């Protein structure tokens, strides 16, 4: 499909035909827009109820370097509030990027 044929396509407006009940199930590929709308509503509601908390460098336990790159390193860490969950953190030198 060429880029010219994409520009000529008309956009189609989809509406949610069922009321929102917090259960997003993709039953049919033709209902993907309804699924995406439902997922969006769930995400927005969860974001309002549980706002993201900002963390500081002292909130993490650093274990070891798992990768090195041109702009820094990737460290294996876990948050002090959830020591059972491991994360990867990109550590970079801001002066090297500028």
Phi and psi in radians as a Rosetta constraint file:
Dihedral C 1 N 2 CA 2 C 2 CIRCULARHARMONIC -1.443 0.35
Dihedral N 2 CA 2 C 2 N 3 CIRCULARHARMONIC 2.819 0.35
Dihedral C 2 N 3 CA 3 C 3 CIRCULARHARMONIC -1.155 0.35
Dihedral N 3 CA 3 C 3 N 4 CIRCULARHARMONIC -0.453 0.35
Dihedral C 3 N 4 CA 4 C 4 CIRCULARHARMONIC -1.167 0.35
Dihedral N 4 CA 4 C 4 N 5 CIRCULARHARMONIC -0.638 0.35
Dihedral C 4 N 5 CA 5 C 5 CIRCULARHARMONIC -1.257 0.35
Dihedral N 5 CA 5 C 5 N 6 CIRCULARHARMONIC -0.467 0.35
Dihedral C 5 N 6 CA 6 C 6 CIRCULARHARMONIC -1.208 0.35
Dihedral N 6 CA 6 C 6 N 7 CIRCULARHARMONIC -0.685 0.35
Dihedral C 6 N 7 CA 7 C 7 CIRCULARHARMONIC -1.149 0.35
Dihedral N 7 CA 7 C 7 N 8 CIRCULARHARMONIC -0.487 0.35
Dihedral C 7 N 8 CA 8 C 8 CIRCULARHARMONIC -1.462 0.35
Dihedral N 8 CA 8 C 8 N 9 CIRCULARHARMONIC -0.150 0.35
Dihedral C 8 N 9 CA 9 C 9 CIRCULARHARMONIC -1.292 0.35
Dihedral N 9 CA 9 C 9 N 10 CIRCULARHARMONIC 2.465 0.35
Dihedral C 9 N 10 CA 10 C 10 CIRCULARHARMONIC -1.561 0.35
Dihedral N 10 CA 10 C 10 N 11 CIRCULARHARMONIC 2.485 0.35
Dihedral C 10 N 11 CA 11 C 11 CIRCULARHARMONIC -1.389 0.35
Dihedral N 11 CA 11 C 11 N 12 CIRCULARHARMONIC 2.570 0.35
Dihedral C 11 N 12 CA 12 C 12 CIRCULARHARMONIC -1.995 0.35
Dihedral N 12 CA 12 C 12 N 13 CIRCULARHARMONIC 2.279 0.35
Dihedral C 12 N 13 CA 13 C 13 CIRCULARHARMONIC -1.488 0.35
Dihedral N 13 CA 13 C 13 N 14 CIRCULARHARMONIC 2.241 0.35
Dihedral C 13 N 14 CA 14 C 14 CIRCULARHARMONIC -1.949 0.35
Dihedral N 14 CA 14 C 14 N 15 CIRCULARHARMONIC 2.470 0.35
Dihedral C 14 N 15 CA 15 C 15 CIRCULARHARMONIC -2.092 0.35
Dihedral N 15 CA 15 C 15 N 16 CIRCULARHARMONIC 2.747 0.35
Dihedral C 15 N 16 CA 16 C 16 CIRCULARHARMONIC -1.397 0.35
Dihedral N 16 CA 16 C 16 N 17 CIRCULARHARMONIC 2.141 0.35
Dihedral C 16 N 17 CA 17 C 17 CIRCULARHARMONIC -1.602 0.35
Dihedral N 17 CA 17 C 17 N 18 CIRCULARHARMONIC -0.260 0.35
Dihedral C 17 N 18 CA 18 C 18 CIRCULARHARMONIC -2.051 0.35
Dihedral N 18 CA 18 C 18 N 19 CIRCULARHARMONIC 2.618 0.35
Dihedral C 18 N 19 CA 19 C 19 CIRCULARHARMONIC -1.153 0.35
Dihedral N 19 CA 19 C 19 N 20 CIRCULARHARMONIC 2.674 0.35
Dihedral C 19 N 20 CA 20 C 20 CIRCULARHARMONIC -1.339 0.35
Dihedral N 20 CA 20 C 20 N 21 CIRCULARHARMONIC 2.195 0.35
Dihedral C 20 N 21 CA 21 C 21 CIRCULARHARMONIC -2.211 0.35
Dihedral N 21 CA 21 C 21 N 22 CIRCULARHARMONIC 0.323 0.35
Dihedral C 21 N 22 CA 22 C 22 CIRCULARHARMONIC 1.149 0.35
Dihedral N 22 CA 22 C 22 N 23 CIRCULARHARMONIC 0.141 0.35
Dihedral C 22 N 23 CA 23 C 23 CIRCULARHARMONIC -2.033 0.35
Dihedral N 23 CA 23 C 23 N 24 CIRCULARHARMONIC 1.840 0.35
Dihedral C 23 N 24 CA 24 C 24 CIRCULARHARMONIC -1.707 0.35
Dihedral N 24 CA 24 C 24 N 25 CIRCULARHARMONIC 1.920 0.35
Dihedral C 24 N 25 CA 25 C 25 CIRCULARHARMONIC -2.203 0.35
Dihedral N 25 CA 25 C 25 N 26 CIRCULARHARMONIC 2.208 0.35
Dihedral C 25 N 26 CA 26 C 26 CIRCULARHARMONIC -1.579 0.35
Dihedral N 26 CA 26 C 26 N 27 CIRCULARHARMONIC 1.676 0.35
Dihedral C 26 N 27 CA 27 C 27 CIRCULARHARMONIC -1.499 0.35
Dihedral N 27 CA 27 C 27 N 28 CIRCULARHARMONIC -0.561 0.35
Dihedral C 27 N 28 CA 28 C 28 CIRCULARHARMONIC -2.521 0.35
Dihedral N 28 CA 28 C 28 N 29 CIRCULARHARMONIC 2.428 0.35
Dihedral C 28 N 29 CA 29 C 29 CIRCULARHARMONIC -1.058 0.35
Dihedral N 29 CA 29 C 29 N 30 CIRCULARHARMONIC -0.428 0.35
Dihedral C 29 N 30 CA 30 C 30 CIRCULARHARMONIC -1.294 0.35
Dihedral N 30 CA 30 C 30 N 31 CIRCULARHARMONIC -0.244 0.35
Dihedral C 30 N 31 CA 31 C 31 CIRCULARHARMONIC -1.798 0.35
Dihedral N 31 CA 31 C 31 N 32 CIRCULARHARMONIC 0.392 0.35
Dihedral C 31 N 32 CA 32 C 32 CIRCULARHARMONIC -1.131 0.35
Dihedral N 32 CA 32 C 32 N 33 CIRCULARHARMONIC -0.598 0.35
Dihedral C 32 N 33 CA 33 C 33 CIRCULARHARMONIC -1.150 0.35
Dihedral N 33 CA 33 C 33 N 34 CIRCULARHARMONIC -0.690 0.35
Dihedral C 33 N 34 CA 34 C 34 CIRCULARHARMONIC -1.119 0.35
Dihedral N 34 CA 34 C 34 N 35 CIRCULARHARMONIC -0.710 0.35
Dihedral C 34 N 35 CA 35 C 35 CIRCULARHARMONIC -1.092 0.35
Dihedral N 35 CA 35 C 35 N 36 CIRCULARHARMONIC -0.778 0.35
Dihedral C 35 N 36 CA 36 C 36 CIRCULARHARMONIC -1.130 0.35
Dihedral N 36 CA 36 C 36 N 37 CIRCULARHARMONIC -0.713 0.35
Dihedral C 36 N 37 CA 37 C 37 CIRCULARHARMONIC -1.101 0.35
Dihedral N 37 CA 37 C 37 N 38 CIRCULARHARMONIC -0.760 0.35
Dihedral C 37 N 38 CA 38 C 38 CIRCULARHARMONIC -1.093 0.35
Dihedral N 38 CA 38 C 38 N 39 CIRCULARHARMONIC -0.782 0.35
Dihedral C 38 N 39 CA 39 C 39 CIRCULARHARMONIC -1.108 0.35
Dihedral N 39 CA 39 C 39 N 40 CIRCULARHARMONIC -0.649 0.35
Dihedral C 39 N 40 CA 40 C 40 CIRCULARHARMONIC -1.122 0.35
Dihedral N 40 CA 40 C 40 N 41 CIRCULARHARMONIC -0.766 0.35
Dihedral C 40 N 41 CA 41 C 41 CIRCULARHARMONIC -1.098 0.35
Dihedral N 41 CA 41 C 41 N 42 CIRCULARHARMONIC -0.778 0.35
Dihedral C 41 N 42 CA 42 C 42 CIRCULARHARMONIC -1.058 0.35
Dihedral N 42 CA 42 C 42 N 43 CIRCULARHARMONIC -0.758 0.35
Dihedral C 42 N 43 CA 43 C 43 CIRCULARHARMONIC -1.099 0.35
Dihedral N 43 CA 43 C 43 N 44 CIRCULARHARMONIC -0.803 0.35
Dihedral C 43 N 44 CA 44 C 44 CIRCULARHARMONIC -1.111 0.35
Dihedral N 44 CA 44 C 44 N 45 CIRCULARHARMONIC -0.699 0.35
Dihedral C 44 N 45 CA 45 C 45 CIRCULARHARMONIC -1.140 0.35
Dihedral N 45 CA 45 C 45 N 46 CIRCULARHARMONIC -0.750 0.35
Dihedral C 45 N 46 CA 46 C 46 CIRCULARHARMONIC -1.133 0.35
Dihedral N 46 CA 46 C 46 N 47 CIRCULARHARMONIC -0.653 0.35
Dihedral C 46 N 47 CA 47 C 47 CIRCULARHARMONIC -1.157 0.35
Dihedral N 47 CA 47 C 47 N 48 CIRCULARHARMONIC -0.654 0.35
Dihedral C 47 N 48 CA 48 C 48 CIRCULARHARMONIC -1.213 0.35
Dihedral N 48 CA 48 C 48 N 49 CIRCULARHARMONIC -0.679 0.35
Dihedral C 48 N 49 CA 49 C 49 CIRCULARHARMONIC -1.328 0.35
Dihedral N 49 CA 49 C 49 N 50 CIRCULARHARMONIC -0.641 0.35
Dihedral C 49 N 50 CA 50 C 50 CIRCULARHARMONIC -2.197 0.35
Dihedral N 50 CA 50 C 50 N 51 CIRCULARHARMONIC 1.403 0.35
Dihedral C 50 N 51 CA 51 C 51 CIRCULARHARMONIC -1.103 0.35
Dihedral N 51 CA 51 C 51 N 52 CIRCULARHARMONIC 2.618 0.35
Dihedral C 51 N 52 CA 52 C 52 CIRCULARHARMONIC -1.189 0.35
Dihedral N 52 CA 52 C 52 N 53 CIRCULARHARMONIC 2.402 0.35
Dihedral C 52 N 53 CA 53 C 53 CIRCULARHARMONIC -1.718 0.35
Dihedral N 53 CA 53 C 53 N 54 CIRCULARHARMONIC 2.380 0.35
Dihedral C 53 N 54 CA 54 C 54 CIRCULARHARMONIC -1.450 0.35
Dihedral N 54 CA 54 C 54 N 55 CIRCULARHARMONIC 2.458 0.35
Dihedral C 54 N 55 CA 55 C 55 CIRCULARHARMONIC -1.972 0.35
Dihedral N 55 CA 55 C 55 N 56 CIRCULARHARMONIC 2.730 0.35
Dihedral C 55 N 56 CA 56 C 56 CIRCULARHARMONIC -1.968 0.35
Dihedral N 56 CA 56 C 56 N 57 CIRCULARHARMONIC 2.906 0.35
Dihedral C 56 N 57 CA 57 C 57 CIRCULARHARMONIC -1.037 0.35
Dihedral N 57 CA 57 C 57 N 58 CIRCULARHARMONIC -0.563 0.35
Dihedral C 57 N 58 CA 58 C 58 CIRCULARHARMONIC -1.277 0.35
Dihedral N 58 CA 58 C 58 N 59 CIRCULARHARMONIC -0.178 0.35
Dihedral C 58 N 59 CA 59 C 59 CIRCULARHARMONIC -1.439 0.35
Dihedral N 59 CA 59 C 59 N 60 CIRCULARHARMONIC -0.065 0.35
Dihedral C 59 N 60 CA 60 C 60 CIRCULARHARMONIC -2.008 0.35
Dihedral N 60 CA 60 C 60 N 61 CIRCULARHARMONIC 2.638 0.35
Dihedral C 60 N 61 CA 61 C 61 CIRCULARHARMONIC -1.876 0.35
Dihedral N 61 CA 61 C 61 N 62 CIRCULARHARMONIC 2.103 0.35
Dihedral C 61 N 62 CA 62 C 62 CIRCULARHARMONIC -1.586 0.35
Dihedral N 62 CA 62 C 62 N 63 CIRCULARHARMONIC 2.259 0.35
Dihedral C 62 N 63 CA 63 C 63 CIRCULARHARMONIC -1.807 0.35
Dihedral N 63 CA 63 C 63 N 64 CIRCULARHARMONIC -1.025 0.35
Dihedral C 63 N 64 CA 64 C 64 CIRCULARHARMONIC -2.840 0.35
Dihedral N 64 CA 64 C 64 N 65 CIRCULARHARMONIC 2.859 0.35
Dihedral C 64 N 65 CA 65 C 65 CIRCULARHARMONIC -1.402 0.35
Dihedral N 65 CA 65 C 65 N 66 CIRCULARHARMONIC 2.267 0.35
Dihedral C 65 N 66 CA 66 C 66 CIRCULARHARMONIC -1.956 0.35
Dihedral N 66 CA 66 C 66 N 67 CIRCULARHARMONIC -0.057 0.35
Dihedral C 66 N 67 CA 67 C 67 CIRCULARHARMONIC -2.981 0.35
Dihedral N 67 CA 67 C 67 N 68 CIRCULARHARMONIC 2.606 0.35
Dihedral C 67 N 68 CA 68 C 68 CIRCULARHARMONIC -2.196 0.35
Dihedral N 68 CA 68 C 68 N 69 CIRCULARHARMONIC 2.494 0.35
Dihedral C 68 N 69 CA 69 C 69 CIRCULARHARMONIC -2.524 0.35
Dihedral N 69 CA 69 C 69 N 70 CIRCULARHARMONIC -3.063 0.35
Dihedral C 69 N 70 CA 70 C 70 CIRCULARHARMONIC -1.156 0.35
Dihedral N 70 CA 70 C 70 N 71 CIRCULARHARMONIC -0.511 0.35
Dihedral C 70 N 71 CA 71 C 71 CIRCULARHARMONIC -1.861 0.35
Dihedral N 71 CA 71 C 71 N 72 CIRCULARHARMONIC 0.120 0.35
Dihedral C 71 N 72 CA 72 C 72 CIRCULARHARMONIC 2.624 0.35
Dihedral N 72 CA 72 C 72 N 73 CIRCULARHARMONIC -2.708 0.35
Dihedral C 72 N 73 CA 73 C 73 CIRCULARHARMONIC -2.309 0.35
Dihedral N 73 CA 73 C 73 N 74 CIRCULARHARMONIC 2.800 0.35
Dihedral C 73 N 74 CA 74 C 74 CIRCULARHARMONIC -1.949 0.35
Dihedral N 74 CA 74 C 74 N 75 CIRCULARHARMONIC 2.193 0.35
Dihedral C 74 N 75 CA 75 C 75 CIRCULARHARMONIC -1.942 0.35
Dihedral N 75 CA 75 C 75 N 76 CIRCULARHARMONIC 2.552 0.35
Dihedral C 75 N 76 CA 76 C 76 CIRCULARHARMONIC -1.500 0.35
Dihedral N 76 CA 76 C 76 N 77 CIRCULARHARMONIC 2.106 0.35
Dihedral C 76 N 77 CA 77 C 77 CIRCULARHARMONIC -2.368 0.35
Dihedral N 77 CA 77 C 77 N 78 CIRCULARHARMONIC 2.937 0.35
Dihedral C 77 N 78 CA 78 C 78 CIRCULARHARMONIC -2.524 0.35
Dihedral N 78 CA 78 C 78 N 79 CIRCULARHARMONIC 2.661 0.35
Dihedral C 78 N 79 CA 79 C 79 CIRCULARHARMONIC -1.402 0.35
Dihedral N 79 CA 79 C 79 N 80 CIRCULARHARMONIC 2.476 0.35
Dihedral C 79 N 80 CA 80 C 80 CIRCULARHARMONIC -1.084 0.35
Dihedral N 80 CA 80 C 80 N 81 CIRCULARHARMONIC -0.496 0.35
Dihedral C 80 N 81 CA 81 C 81 CIRCULARHARMONIC -1.358 0.35
Dihedral N 81 CA 81 C 81 N 82 CIRCULARHARMONIC -0.360 0.35
Dihedral C 81 N 82 CA 82 C 82 CIRCULARHARMONIC -2.332 0.35
Dihedral N 82 CA 82 C 82 N 83 CIRCULARHARMONIC 1.291 0.35
Dihedral C 82 N 83 CA 83 C 83 CIRCULARHARMONIC -1.170 0.35
Dihedral N 83 CA 83 C 83 N 84 CIRCULARHARMONIC -0.291 0.35
Dihedral C 83 N 84 CA 84 C 84 CIRCULARHARMONIC -1.421 0.35
Dihedral N 84 CA 84 C 84 N 85 CIRCULARHARMONIC -0.211 0.35
Dihedral C 84 N 85 CA 85 C 85 CIRCULARHARMONIC -1.855 0.35
Dihedral N 85 CA 85 C 85 N 86 CIRCULARHARMONIC 2.097 0.35
Dihedral C 85 N 86 CA 86 C 86 CIRCULARHARMONIC -1.651 0.35
Dihedral N 86 CA 86 C 86 N 87 CIRCULARHARMONIC 2.541 0.35
Dihedral C 86 N 87 CA 87 C 87 CIRCULARHARMONIC -2.316 0.35
Dihedral N 87 CA 87 C 87 N 88 CIRCULARHARMONIC 2.830 0.35
Dihedral C 87 N 88 CA 88 C 88 CIRCULARHARMONIC -1.882 0.35
Dihedral N 88 CA 88 C 88 N 89 CIRCULARHARMONIC 2.294 0.35
Dihedral C 88 N 89 CA 89 C 89 CIRCULARHARMONIC -2.152 0.35
Dihedral N 89 CA 89 C 89 N 90 CIRCULARHARMONIC 2.252 0.35
Dihedral C 89 N 90 CA 90 C 90 CIRCULARHARMONIC -1.453 0.35
Dihedral N 90 CA 90 C 90 N 91 CIRCULARHARMONIC 2.133 0.35
Dihedral C 90 N 91 CA 91 C 91 CIRCULARHARMONIC -1.976 0.35
Dihedral N 91 CA 91 C 91 N 92 CIRCULARHARMONIC 2.128 0.35
Dihedral C 91 N 92 CA 92 C 92 CIRCULARHARMONIC -2.330 0.35
Dihedral N 92 CA 92 C 92 N 93 CIRCULARHARMONIC 2.774 0.35
Dihedral C 92 N 93 CA 93 C 93 CIRCULARHARMONIC -1.713 0.35
Dihedral N 93 CA 93 C 93 N 94 CIRCULARHARMONIC 1.963 0.35
Dihedral C 93 N 94 CA 94 C 94 CIRCULARHARMONIC -1.064 0.35
Dihedral N 94 CA 94 C 94 N 95 CIRCULARHARMONIC -0.569 0.35
Dihedral C 94 N 95 CA 95 C 95 CIRCULARHARMONIC -1.165 0.35
Dihedral N 95 CA 95 C 95 N 96 CIRCULARHARMONIC -0.568 0.35
Dihedral C 95 N 96 CA 96 C 96 CIRCULARHARMONIC -1.244 0.35
Dihedral N 96 CA 96 C 96 N 97 CIRCULARHARMONIC -0.496 0.35
Dihedral C 96 N 97 CA 97 C 97 CIRCULARHARMONIC -1.358 0.35
Dihedral N 97 CA 97 C 97 N 98 CIRCULARHARMONIC -0.674 0.35
